[in-house]
Amino acid sequence: MLRLGSDADVHGLIVRGLRQREPNLDLVRVQEVGLRTADDPTILAWAAAEGRILITQDRSTMTGFAYDRVKAGLPMPGVVIVSDQMPVGKAVEQILMIAICNALDEMKDQVIFLPL
């Protein structure tokens, strides 16, 4: 199962749903490691250092910074961008499907947009 990190903008109900549906899920919120107000490049660097796929709802800027890391040859384990229009239950289901069914090397350098 993939290790996940969630950006500060991810709705708490999504995080709660993920943890309830899959108690063994390795999910760390940036708020839990003192990065709540960190900029996108810092959060992506943290996710890369930790080997975590980053979940975010920040389509506007996080996407570009993720692709910048790939272009620069920096590690980028992957980013999952959740639409803010997506129902919580559907977001939880699709994030878990990604976390359970994919290997880290399959997610490398990928930006995935939900809903699938």
DRENPA-3360 file (N, C-alpha, C; in nm, 2 decimals, always signed):
BEGIN
1 = MLRLGSDA = +0.08/-0.12/+0.00/+0.00/+0.00/+0.00/+0.09/+0.12/+0.00 ~ +0.05/+0.22/-0.08/+0.13/+0.35/-0.09/+0.12/+0.43/+0.04 ~ +0.23/+0.50/+0.06/+0.23/+0.60/+0.17/+0.18/+0.73/+0.12 ~ +0.09/+0.79/+0.19/+0.03/+0.92/+0.15/+0.06/+1.03/+0.24 ~ +0.06/+1.15/+0.18/+0.06/+1.28/+0.25/-0.05/+1.36/+0.20 ~ -0.11/+1.44/+0.29/-0.22/+1.53/+0.25/-0.18/+1.67/+0.27 ~ -0.21/+1.75/+0.17/-0.18/+1.89/+0.17/-0.28/+1.96/+0.27 ~ -0.25/+2.08/+0.32/-0.34/+2.15/+0.41/-0.47/+2.18/+0.36;
9 = DVHGLIVR = -0.49/+2.18/+0.23/-0.62/+2.22/+0.17/-0.71/+2.10/+0.15 ~ -0.67/+1.98/+0.18/-0.75/+1.86/+0.17/-0.86/+1.86/+0.28 ~ -0.98/+1.85/+0.24/-1.09/+1.86/+0.34/-1.07/+1.75/+0.45 ~ -1.09/+1.79/+0.57/-1.08/+1.70/+0.69/-1.17/+1.58/+0.68 ~ -1.29/+1.59/+0.62/-1.38/+1.48/+0.60/-1.32/+1.37/+0.51 ~ -1.24/+1.41/+0.41/-1.17/+1.32/+0.33/-1.07/+1.24/+0.41 ~ -0.99/+1.31/+0.48/-0.88/+1.25/+0.56/-0.95/+1.15/+0.66 ~ -1.05/+1.20/+0.73/-1.12/+1.11/+0.83/-1.18/+0.99/+0.76;
17 = GLRQREPN = -1.24/+1.01/+0.64/-1.29/+0.89/+0.57/-1.19/+0.79/+0.53 ~ -1.07/+0.84/+0.49/-0.96/+0.75/+0.45/-0.92/+0.67/+0.57 ~ -0.90/+0.74/+0.68/-0.85/+0.67/+0.80/-0.96/+0.57/+0.86 ~ -1.08/+0.60/+0.85/-1.19/+0.51/+0.89/-1.20/+0.39/+0.80 ~ -1.20/+0.41/+0.67/-1.21/+0.30/+0.58/-1.09/+0.21/+0.58 ~ -0.97/+0.26/+0.60/-0.85/+0.18/+0.60/-0.76/+0.22/+0.71 ~ -0.79/+0.16/+0.83/-0.71/+0.20/+0.95/-0.56/+0.18/+0.94 ~ -0.51/+0.09/+0.86/-0.37/+0.07/+0.84/-0.30/+0.16/+0.74;
25 = LDLVRVQE = -0.38/+0.26/+0.68/-0.33/+0.35/+0.58/-0.22/+0.44/+0.65 ~ -0.11/+0.45/+0.58/+0.00/+0.54/+0.62/-0.02/+0.67/+0.56 ~ -0.09/+0.76/+0.63/-0.13/+0.89/+0.59/-0.09/+1.00/+0.69 ~ -0.01/+1.09/+0.64/+0.04/+1.20/+0.73/-0.01/+1.33/+0.67 ~ -0.07/+1.42/+0.75/-0.11/+1.55/+0.70/+0.01/+1.64/+0.72 ~ +0.02/+1.74/+0.63/+0.13/+1.84/+0.64/+0.12/+1.91/+0.78 ~ +0.00/+1.93/+0.83/-0.02/+2.00/+0.95/+0.04/+1.92/+1.07 ~ +0.05/+1.79/+1.05/+0.11/+1.71/+1.16/+0.26/+1.71/+1.17;
33 = VGLRTADD = +0.32/+1.77/+1.06/+0.47/+1.78/+1.06/+0.52/+1.92/+1.05 ~ +0.43/+2.02/+1.08/+0.47/+2.16/+1.09/+0.48/+2.23/+0.96 ~ +0.41/+2.17/+0.85/+0.42/+2.23/+0.72/+0.28/+2.29/+0.67 ~ +0.19/+2.32/+0.76/+0.06/+2.37/+0.73/+0.07/+2.50/+0.64 ~ +0.16/+2.59/+0.66/+0.17/+2.71/+0.59/+0.29/+2.71/+0.49 ~ +0.35/+2.60/+0.47/+0.46/+2.59/+0.38/+0.42/+2.61/+0.23 ~ +0.51/+2.65/+0.15/+0.47/+2.67/+0.01/+0.48/+2.53/-0.06 ~ +0.42/+2.53/-0.18/+0.41/+2.41/-0.26/+0.54/+2.34/-0.29;
41 = PTILAWAA = +0.65/+2.41/-0.33/+0.77/+2.34/-0.35/+0.83/+2.27/-0.22 ~ +0.81/+2.33/-0.11/+0.85/+2.27/+0.02/+0.77/+2.15/+0.05 ~ +0.64/+2.15/+0.03/+0.56/+2.04/+0.05/+0.59/+1.92/-0.04 ~ +0.61/+1.95/-0.17/+0.65/+1.85/-0.26/+0.79/+1.79/-0.23 ~ +0.88/+1.87/-0.18/+1.01/+1.82/-0.14/+1.00/+1.73/-0.02 ~ +0.91/+1.77/+0.08/+0.89/+1.68/+0.19/+0.83/+1.55/+0.15 ~ +0.73/+1.55/+0.06/+0.66/+1.43/+0.01/+0.77/+1.34/-0.05 ~ +0.85/+1.40/-0.14/+0.96/+1.32/-0.20/+1.05/+1.26/-0.10;
49 = AEGRILIT = +1.10/+1.33/-0.01/+1.19/+1.28/+0.09/+1.13/+1.17/+0.17 ~ +1.00/+1.18/+0.20/+0.93/+1.07/+0.27/+0.88/+0.96/+0.19 ~ +0.89/+0.97/+0.06/+0.83/+0.87/-0.03/+0.68/+0.86/-0.02 ~ +0.62/+0.98/-0.02/+0.47/+0.98/+0.00/+0.41/+1.04/-0.13 ~ +0.30/+0.98/-0.17/+0.21/+1.04/-0.27/+0.14/+1.15/-0.21 ~ +0.14/+1.27/-0.27/+0.07/+1.38/-0.21/-0.07/+1.40/-0.26 ~ -0.16/+1.41/-0.17/-0.30/+1.44/-0.20/-0.33/+1.58/-0.18 ~ -0.39/+1.65/-0.28/-0.41/+1.79/-0.27/-0.54/+1.83/-0.34;
57 = QDRSTMTG = -0.60/+1.94/-0.31/-0.71/+2.00/-0.38/-0.67/+2.12/-0.46 ~ -0.54/+2.15/-0.46/-0.48/+2.27/-0.52/-0.44/+2.24/-0.66 ~ -0.54/+2.25/-0.75/-0.51/+2.22/-0.89/-0.44/+2.34/-0.96 ~ -0.46/+2.46/-0.90/-0.41/+2.58/-0.97/-0.26/+2.60/-0.96 ~ -0.19/+2.56/-0.85/-0.05/+2.58/-0.84/+0.03/+2.45/-0.82 ~ -0.02/+2.36/-0.75/+0.05/+2.24/-0.72/+0.09/+2.16/-0.84 ~ +0.00/+2.16/-0.94/+0.03/+2.09/-1.07/+0.16/+2.14/-1.13 ~ +0.17/+2.27/-1.15/+0.29/+2.32/-1.21/+0.41/+2.30/-1.13;
65 = FAYDRVKA = +0.41/+2.31/-1.00/+0.53/+2.28/-0.92/+0.57/+2.13/-0.93 ~ +0.47/+2.04/-0.94/+0.50/+1.90/-0.95/+0.57/+1.87/-1.08 ~ +0.52/+1.93/-1.19/+0.58/+1.91/-1.32/+0.72/+1.98/-1.33 ~ +0.74/+2.09/-1.25/+0.87/+2.15/-1.25/+0.97/+2.06/-1.18 ~ +0.93/+1.99/-1.08/+1.02/+1.89/-1.02/+1.06/+1.78/-1.12 ~ +0.97/+1.73/-1.19/+1.00/+1.63/-1.29/+1.09/+1.68/-1.39 ~ +1.07/+1.80/-1.45/+1.15/+1.86/-1.55/+1.29/+1.88/-1.50 ~ +1.31/+1.92/-1.37/+1.44/+1.94/-1.31/+1.51/+1.82/-1.27;
73 = GLPMPGVV = +1.44/+1.70/-1.29/+1.51/+1.57/-1.25/+1.50/+1.54/-1.10 ~ +1.42/+1.62/-1.03/+1.41/+1.59/-0.89/+1.30/+1.48/-0.86 ~ +1.32/+1.41/-0.75/+1.22/+1.31/-0.72/+1.08/+1.36/-0.70 ~ +0.98/+1.29/-0.76/+0.84/+1.33/-0.74/+0.76/+1.20/-0.74 ~ +0.73/+1.15/-0.62/+0.66/+1.03/-0.61/+0.53/+1.02/-0.67 ~ +0.46/+1.14/-0.68/+0.33/+1.14/-0.74/+0.24/+1.24/-0.67 ~ +0.14/+1.29/-0.74/+0.04/+1.38/-0.68/-0.10/+1.34/-0.73 ~ -0.19/+1.34/-0.63/-0.33/+1.31/-0.67/-0.41/+1.44/-0.64;
81 = IVSDQMPV = -0.47/+1.49/-0.74/-0.54/+1.62/-0.72/-0.69/+1.59/-0.72 ~ -0.75/+1.62/-0.61/-0.89/+1.59/-0.59/-0.98/+1.72/-0.62 ~ -1.07/+1.70/-0.71/-1.16/+1.81/-0.75/-1.24/+1.86/-0.62 ~ -1.25/+1.99/-0.60/-1.32/+2.04/-0.49/-1.47/+2.02/-0.51 ~ -1.52/+1.98/-0.62/-1.66/+1.95/-0.65/-1.69/+1.80/-0.63 ~ -1.59/+1.72/-0.60/-1.61/+1.58/-0.58/-1.67/+1.54/-0.45 ~ -1.77/+1.46/-0.44/-1.83/+1.42/-0.32/-1.72/+1.34/-0.23 ~ -1.73/+1.37/-0.10/-1.63/+1.31/-0.01/-1.62/+1.16/-0.02;
89 = GKAVEQIL = -1.73/+1.09/-0.02/-1.73/+0.94/-0.03/-1.66/+0.89/-0.16 ~ -1.69/+0.96/-0.27/-1.62/+0.92/-0.40/-1.47/+0.95/-0.39 ~ -1.43/+1.06/-0.33/-1.29/+1.09/-0.32/-1.22/+0.99/-0.24 ~ -1.28/+0.95/-0.13/-1.22/+0.85/-0.04/-1.20/+0.72/-0.11 ~ -1.31/+0.68/-0.19/-1.30/+0.55/-0.26/-1.19/+0.55/-0.37 ~ -1.18/+0.66/-0.44/-1.08/+0.66/-0.55/-0.94/+0.68/-0.50 ~ -0.92/+0.75/-0.39/-0.79/+0.76/-0.33/-0.74/+0.63/-0.28 ~ -0.83/+0.56/-0.21/-0.80/+0.42/-0.16/-0.77/+0.33/-0.27;
97 = MIAICNAL = -0.84/+0.33/-0.38/-0.81/+0.25/-0.49/-0.67/+0.27/-0.55 ~ -0.63/+0.40/-0.55/-0.50/+0.43/-0.60/-0.40/+0.38/-0.50 ~ -0.42/+0.40/-0.37/-0.32/+0.37/-0.27/-0.31/+0.21/-0.26 ~ -0.41/+0.14/-0.28/-0.41/+0.00/-0.26/-0.36/-0.07/-0.39 ~ -0.40/-0.02/-0.50/-0.38/-0.10/-0.63/-0.25/-0.06/-0.70 ~ -0.18/+0.04/-0.66/-0.06/+0.09/-0.73/+0.07/+0.07/-0.65 ~ +0.18/+0.06/-0.72/+0.31/+0.05/-0.65/+0.37/+0.19/-0.67 ~ +0.46/+0.23/-0.58/+0.53/+0.36/-0.58/+0.59/+0.39/-0.72;
105 = DEMKDQVI = +0.65/+0.29/-0.78/+0.72/+0.31/-0.91/+0.62/+0.34/-1.02 ~ +0.49/+0.30/-1.01/+0.39/+0.33/-1.10/+0.34/+0.47/-1.09 ~ +0.35/+0.53/-0.98/+0.31/+0.67/-0.95/+0.41/+0.77/-0.98 ~ +0.54/+0.73/-0.98/+0.65/+0.82/-1.00/+0.63/+0.92/-1.11 ~ +0.65/+1.05/-1.08/+0.64/+1.15/-1.18/+0.50/+1.17/-1.24 ~ +0.40/+1.11/-1.18/+0.26/+1.12/-1.23/+0.18/+1.23/-1.15 ~ +0.09/+1.30/-1.22/-0.01/+1.38/-1.16/-0.14/+1.32/-1.20 ~ -0.22/+1.28/-1.11/-0.35/+1.21/-1.14/-0.46/+1.31/-1.09;
113 = FLPL = -0.56/+1.33/-1.17/-0.67/+1.41/-1.14/-0.80/+1.33/-1.11 ~ -0.86/+1.36/-0.99/-0.98/+1.29/-0.96/-1.10/+1.39/-0.97 ~ -1.21/+1.34/-1.02/-1.25/+1.20/-1.04/-1.18/+1.14/-1.16 ~ -1.16/+1.00/-1.15/-1.09/+0.93/-1.25/-1.18/+0.93/-1.38;
% end
